[in-house]
Amino acid sequence: MGDKTGTCGVYGTANDYAVLWPPKRAPIVLAVYTKHAKKEAKHSDEMIAAAARAALKAFNVKK
């Protein structure tokens, strides 16, 4: 896996982009963007992780 993360510091904005190479499968490009309605909100690594888990589940990719 190769990825690039980033946060903005306001509105809880955080992004994560990754290329995943599951065994014996084509690569999967994953992009997760998050933003909160409140300017002072903090970003959530768990929200990004949950979105990634949901995407991997949809692609039937096991750990």
The first five atom37 places (N, CA, C, CB, O) and aatype in JSON, in Angstrom:
{
  "aatype": [12, 7, 3, 11, 16, 7, 16, 4, 7, 19, 18, 7, 16, 0, 2, 3, 18, 0, 19, 10, 17, 14, 14, 11, 1, 0, 14, 9, 19, 10, 0, 19, 18, 16, 11, 8, 0, 11, 11, 6, 0, 11, 8, 15, 3, 6, 12, 9, 0, 0, 0, 0, 1, 0, 0, 10, 11, 0, 13, 2, 19, 11, 11],
  "atom_mask": [
    [1, 1, 1, 1, 1],
    [1, 1, 1, 0, 1],
    [1, 1, 1, 1, 1],
    [1, 1, 1, 1, 1],
    [1, 1, 1, 1, 1],
    [1, 1, 1, 0, 1],
    [1, 1, 1, 1, 1],
    [1, 1, 1, 1, 1],
    [1, 1, 1, 0, 1],
    [1, 1, 1, 1, 1],
    [1, 1, 1, 1, 1],
    [1, 1, 1, 0, 1],
    [1, 1, 1, 1, 1],
    [1, 1, 1, 1, 1],
    [1, 1, 1, 1, 1],
    [1, 1, 1, 1, 1],
    [1, 1, 1, 1, 1],
    [1, 1, 1, 1, 1],
    [1, 1, 1, 1, 1],
    [1, 1, 1, 1, 1],
    [1, 1, 1, 1, 1],
    [1, 1, 1, 1, 1],
    [1, 1, 1, 1, 1],
    [1, 1, 1, 1, 1],
    [1, 1, 1, 1, 1],
    [1, 1, 1, 1, 1],
    [1, 1, 1, 1, 1],
    [1, 1, 1, 1, 1],
    [1, 1, 1, 1, 1],
    [1, 1, 1, 1, 1],
    [1, 1, 1, 1, 1],
    [1, 1, 1, 1, 1],
    [1, 1, 1, 1, 1],
    [1, 1, 1, 1, 1],
    [1, 1, 1, 1, 1],
    [1, 1, 1, 1, 1],
    [1, 1, 1, 1, 1],
    [1, 1, 1, 1, 1],
    [1, 1, 1, 1, 1],
    [1, 1, 1, 1, 1],
    [1, 1, 1, 1, 1],
    [1, 1, 1, 1, 1],
    [1, 1, 1, 1, 1],
    [1, 1, 1, 1, 1],
    [1, 1, 1, 1, 1],
    [1, 1, 1, 1, 1],
    [1, 1, 1, 1, 1],
    [1, 1, 1, 1, 1],
    [1, 1, 1, 1, 1],
    [1, 1, 1, 1, 1],
    [1, 1, 1, 1, 1],
    [1, 1, 1, 1, 1],
    [1, 1, 1, 1, 1],
    [1, 1, 1, 1, 1],
    [1, 1, 1, 1, 1],
    [1, 1, 1, 1, 1],
    [1, 1, 1, 1, 1],
    [1, 1, 1, 1, 1],
    [1, 1, 1, 1, 1],
    [1, 1, 1, 1, 1],
    [1, 1, 1, 1, 1],
    [1, 1, 1, 1, 1],
    [1, 1, 1, 1, 1]
  ],
  "atom_positions": [
    [[0.85, -1.17, 0.0], [0.0, 0.0, 0.0], [0.89, 1.23, 0.0], [-0.97, 0.0, 1.22], [1.94, 1.24, 0.65]],
    [[0.49, 2.24, -0.72], [1.14, 3.54, -0.66], [0.06, 4.58, -0.45], [0.0, 0.0, 0.0], [-0.99, 4.52, -1.09]],
    [[0.31, 5.55, 0.46], [-0.74, 6.54, 0.68], [-0.18, 7.91, 1.01], [-1.66, 6.09, 1.79], [1.01, 8.05, 1.3]],
    [[-1.05, 8.91, 0.95], [-0.73, 10.29, 1.27], [-1.88, 10.84, 2.08], [-0.46, 11.15, -0.02], [-3.02, 10.87, 1.6]],
    [[-1.59, 11.28, 3.3], [-2.63, 11.86, 4.15], [-2.48, 13.37, 4.21], [-2.57, 11.25, 5.57], [-1.45, 13.91, 3.8]],
    [[-3.5, 14.04, 4.71], [-3.42, 15.48, 4.89], [-4.57, 16.01, 5.71], [0.0, 0.0, 0.0], [-5.67, 15.46, 5.68]],
    [[-4.3, 17.08, 6.44], [-5.35, 17.76, 7.2], [-5.26, 19.24, 6.91], [-5.22, 17.48, 8.73], [-4.21, 19.75, 6.48]],
    [[-6.35, 19.94, 7.14], [-6.42, 21.36, 6.84], [-6.33, 22.2, 8.11], [-7.71, 21.69, 6.1], [-5.81, 23.32, 8.07]],
    [[-6.82, 21.69, 9.23], [-6.79, 22.44, 10.47], [-8.09, 23.16, 10.8], [0.0, 0.0, 0.0], [-8.27, 23.61, 11.94]],
    [[-8.99, 23.27, 9.85], [-10.29, 23.87, 10.11], [-11.4, 22.99, 9.54], [-10.38, 25.3, 9.51], [-11.16, 22.21, 8.62]],
    [[-12.58, 23.11, 10.09], [-13.75, 22.33, 9.66], [-13.52, 20.82, 9.73], [-14.14, 22.71, 8.25], [-14.21, 20.07, 9.05]],
    [[-12.57, 20.38, 10.54], [-12.32, 18.95, 10.67], [-11.91, 18.29, 9.38], [0.0, 0.0, 0.0], [-12.09, 17.08, 9.21]],
    [[-11.37, 19.07, 8.45], [-11.03, 18.55, 7.13], [-9.83, 17.62, 7.19], [-10.76, 19.69, 6.16], [-8.79, 17.96, 7.76]],
    [[-9.98, 16.45, 6.61], [-8.88, 15.49, 6.48], [-9.1, 14.68, 5.22], [-8.78, 14.55, 7.74], [-10.24, 14.41, 4.83]],
    [[-8.01, 14.29, 4.59], [-8.07, 13.55, 3.35], [-7.06, 12.42, 3.4], [-7.82, 14.47, 2.13], [-6.03, 12.53, 4.06]],
    [[-7.35, 11.35, 2.71], [-6.4, 10.25, 2.59], [-6.57, 9.64, 1.21], [-6.61, 9.18, 3.72], [-7.69, 9.36, 0.77]],
    [[-5.47, 9.44, 0.54], [-5.46, 8.83, -0.79], [-4.54, 7.63, -0.71], [-4.99, 9.85, -1.91], [-3.48, 7.71, -0.1]],
    [[-4.94, 6.52, -1.3], [-4.1, 5.33, -1.23], [-4.27, 4.49, -2.49], [-4.45, 4.5, 0.01], [-5.31, 4.5, -3.14]],
    [[-3.21, 3.77, -2.81], [-3.27, 2.74, -3.85], [-3.01, 1.42, -3.12], [-2.23, 3.0, -5.03], [-1.97, 1.25, -2.48]],
    [[-3.95, 0.51, -3.24], [-3.86, -0.79, -2.57], [-3.62, -1.87, -3.61], [-5.13, -1.09, -1.75], [-4.24, -1.87, -4.67]],
    [[-2.73, -2.79, -3.3], [-2.43, -3.89, -4.21], [-2.8, -5.21, -3.53], [-0.94, -3.89, -4.62], [-1.92, -5.88, -2.98]],
    [[-4.07, -5.61, -3.56], [-4.45, -6.89, -2.96], [-3.79, -8.04, -3.74], [-6.0, -7.05, -2.95], [-3.6, -7.94, -4.95]],
    [[-3.46, -9.12, -3.04], [-2.86, -10.27, -3.74], [-3.76, -10.78, -4.87], [-2.58, -11.4, -2.74], [-4.96, -10.95, -4.69]],
    [[-3.16, -11.01, -6.01], [-3.84, -11.61, -7.17], [-5.05, -10.8, -7.65], [-4.28, -13.01, -6.83], [-6.0, -11.36, -8.19]],
    [[-5.01, -9.47, -7.45], [-6.09, -8.59, -7.9], [-5.52, -7.32, -8.48], [-7.06, -8.27, -6.73], [-4.36, -6.98, -8.23]],
    [[-6.32, -6.63, -9.23], [-5.91, -5.33, -9.75], [-5.81, -4.32, -8.61], [-6.92, -4.83, -10.83], [-6.49, -4.47, -7.59]],
    [[-4.96, -3.31, -8.76], [-4.86, -2.28, -7.71], [-6.19, -1.53, -7.52], [-3.75, -1.28, -8.06], [-7.0, -1.43, -8.44]],
    [[-6.37, -1.03, -6.32], [-7.56, -0.24, -5.97], [-7.06, 1.15, -5.57], [-8.4, -0.92, -4.81], [-6.18, 1.27, -4.71]],
    [[-7.6, 2.18, -6.18], [-7.28, 3.55, -5.79], [-8.4, 4.02, -4.86], [-7.14, 4.51, -7.04], [-9.58, 3.98, -5.22]],
    [[-8.02, 4.45, -3.67], [-8.99, 4.84, -2.64], [-8.75, 6.29, -2.27], [-8.89, 3.91, -1.39], [-7.63, 6.67, -1.94]],
    [[-9.79, 7.11, -2.3], [-9.71, 8.5, -1.88], [-10.83, 8.75, -0.87], [-9.81, 9.48, -3.1], [-11.99, 8.47, -1.14]],
    [[-10.46, 9.29, 0.28], [-11.43, 9.61, 1.32], [-11.28, 11.09, 1.67], [-11.22, 8.71, 2.6], [-10.19, 11.55, 2.0]],
    [[-12.37, 11.82, 1.58], [-12.4, 13.24, 1.93], [-13.39, 13.41, 3.07], [-12.78, 14.13, 0.69], [-14.51, 12.89, 2.99]],
    [[-13.01, 14.13, 4.12], [-13.95, 14.39, 5.21], [-13.93, 15.87, 5.55], [-13.59, 13.55, 6.46], [-12.91, 16.55, 5.42]],
    [[-15.08, 16.37, 5.99], [-15.22, 17.77, 6.39], [-16.38, 17.86, 7.37], [-15.45, 18.7, 5.16], [-17.37, 17.14, 7.23]],
    [[-16.26, 18.73, 8.34], [-17.29, 18.92, 9.36], [-17.96, 20.27, 9.12], [-16.68, 18.85, 10.8], [-17.38, 21.15, 8.48]],
    [[-19.15, 20.44, 9.62], [-19.88, 21.69, 9.44], [-19.34, 22.84, 10.29], [-21.34, 21.48, 9.76], [-19.49, 24.01, 9.94]],
    [[-18.69, 22.5, 11.44], [-18.2, 23.53, 12.35], [-16.73, 23.84, 12.1], [-18.4, 23.1, 13.8], [-15.91, 22.92, 11.98]],
    [[-16.4, 25.12, 12.02], [-15.03, 25.55, 11.71], [-14.03, 25.02, 12.73], [-14.96, 27.07, 11.66], [-12.91, 24.66, 12.35]],
    [[-14.38, 24.97, 14.01], [-13.45, 24.57, 15.06], [-13.36, 23.05, 15.27], [-13.84, 25.23, 16.35], [-12.63, 22.6, 16.14]],
    [[-14.09, 22.27, 14.49], [-14.09, 20.8, 14.64], [-12.7, 20.23, 14.33], [-15.15, 20.16, 13.72], [-11.98, 20.76, 13.48]],
    [[-12.35, 19.16, 15.01], [-11.09, 18.45, 14.77], [-11.33, 17.33, 13.77], [-10.5, 17.88, 16.1], [-12.43, 16.79, 13.68]],
    [[-10.29, 16.98, 13.02], [-10.44, 15.87, 12.07], [-10.52, 14.54, 12.81], [-9.26, 15.86, 11.06], [-10.1, 14.43, 13.96]],
    [[-11.07, 13.54, 12.14], [-11.27, 12.23, 12.75], [-10.56, 11.15, 11.95], [-12.77, 11.91, 12.87], [-11.0, 10.78, 10.86]],
    [[-9.45, 10.65, 12.49], [-8.77, 9.53, 11.85], [-9.67, 8.3, 11.81], [-7.45, 9.21, 12.58], [-9.61, 7.51, 10.87]],
    [[-10.5, 8.13, 12.84], [-11.4, 6.97, 12.88], [-12.43, 7.03, 11.76], [-12.11, 6.89, 14.23], [-12.8, 6.0, 11.21]],
    [[-12.89, 8.23, 11.4], [-13.85, 8.35, 10.3], [-13.2, 7.91, 8.98], [-14.37, 9.83, 10.18], [-13.82, 7.21, 8.18]],
    [[-11.95, 8.3, 8.77], [-11.23, 7.89, 7.57], [-11.02, 6.38, 7.58], [-9.87, 8.61, 7.47], [-11.21, 5.72, 6.55]],
    [[-10.65, 5.82, 8.73], [-10.44, 4.38, 8.84], [-11.74, 3.62, 8.57], [-9.9, 4.01, 10.23], [-11.73, 2.58, 7.91]],
    [[-12.86, 4.13, 9.09], [-14.15, 3.47, 8.87], [-14.53, 3.49, 7.4], [-15.25, 4.14, 9.71], [-15.05, 2.5, 6.88]],
    [[-14.28, 4.61, 6.72], [-14.58, 4.7, 5.29], [-13.7, 3.72, 4.5], [-14.36, 6.14, 4.77], [-14.18, 3.08, 3.57]],
    [[-12.44, 3.61, 4.88], [-11.54, 2.67, 4.2], [-11.99, 1.23, 4.42], [-10.09, 2.84, 4.7], [-12.0, 0.43, 3.49]],
    [[-12.38, 0.9, 5.66], [-12.87, -0.46, 5.93], [-14.12, -0.76, 5.11], [-13.17, -0.64, 7.43], [-14.26, -1.87, 4.59]],
    [[-15.03, 0.2, 5.0], [-16.25, 0.0, 4.21], [-15.92, -0.23, 2.74], [-17.19, 1.22, 4.36], [-16.52, -1.09, 2.09]],
    [[-14.98, 0.53, 2.2], [-14.58, 0.35, 0.8], [-13.96, -1.01, 0.59], [-13.6, 1.46, 0.37], [-14.28, -1.7, -0.38]],
    [[-13.06, -1.42, 1.48], [-12.41, -2.73, 1.35], [-13.43, -3.86, 1.47], [-11.31, -2.89, 2.41], [-13.32, -4.87, 0.77]],
    [[-14.4, -3.7, 2.36], [-15.46, -4.7, 2.49], [-16.25, -4.81, 1.18], [-16.4, -4.34, 3.66], [-16.58, -5.91, 0.73]],
    [[-16.55, -3.65, 0.57], [-17.3, -3.64, -0.69], [-16.52, -4.35, -1.81], [-17.62, -2.18, -1.11], [-17.12, -4.98, -2.69]],
    [[-15.2, -4.25, -1.77], [-14.34, -4.92, -2.75], [-13.98, -6.34, -2.33], [-13.08, -4.11, -2.97], [-13.24, -7.03, -3.03]],
    [[-14.5, -6.77, -1.16], [-14.23, -8.1, -0.61], [-12.72, -8.35, -0.43], [-14.84, -9.17, -1.53], [-12.21, -9.43, -0.73]],
    [[-12.03, -7.32, 0.08], [-10.59, -7.43, 0.35], [-10.41, -7.72, 1.83], [-9.83, -6.11, -0.06], [-10.92, -7.0, 2.69]],
    [[-9.69, -8.79, 2.12], [-9.39, -9.18, 3.5], [-8.06, -8.6, 3.93], [-9.38, -10.73, 3.65], [-7.21, -8.29, 3.08]],
    [[-7.86, -8.44, 5.24], [-6.58, -7.96, 5.77], [-5.47, -8.92, 5.46], [-6.65, -7.73, 7.27], [-4.32, -8.68, 5.82]]
  ]
}
